[in-house]
Amino acid sequence: MNQTITPIPTASALEREWRMLGFVEGAPAHLDSAIVADDVRSYRRMACGSCGHRSQTVSPFRRGREYRLLCRCRKCGHGVEA
């Protein structure tokens, strides 16, 4: 049987990719800070897709008016865009 091994994306790799695309850390000015705080709070409790740990570090990123959240597992370093 053949298996395909898919690498687990690390938060560091995602952050490097985003920075190469022109994203910088922080939320766009047009978003209300309460909305960003609610997003961060919600995703902070998310379970890691890799190890199941329920504690994420969440950082907002922006490029112009675009907005992304980078969730980083505190246990294994797995990264996901929220």
Buried (B, 14 or more C-beta within 10 A) or exposed (E): EEEEEEEBBBBEEBBEEBEEEEBEEEBBEEBEEEEBEEBBEEBBEBEBEBEEBEEBBBBBBBBEEEBBBBBBBEEBBBBBEB
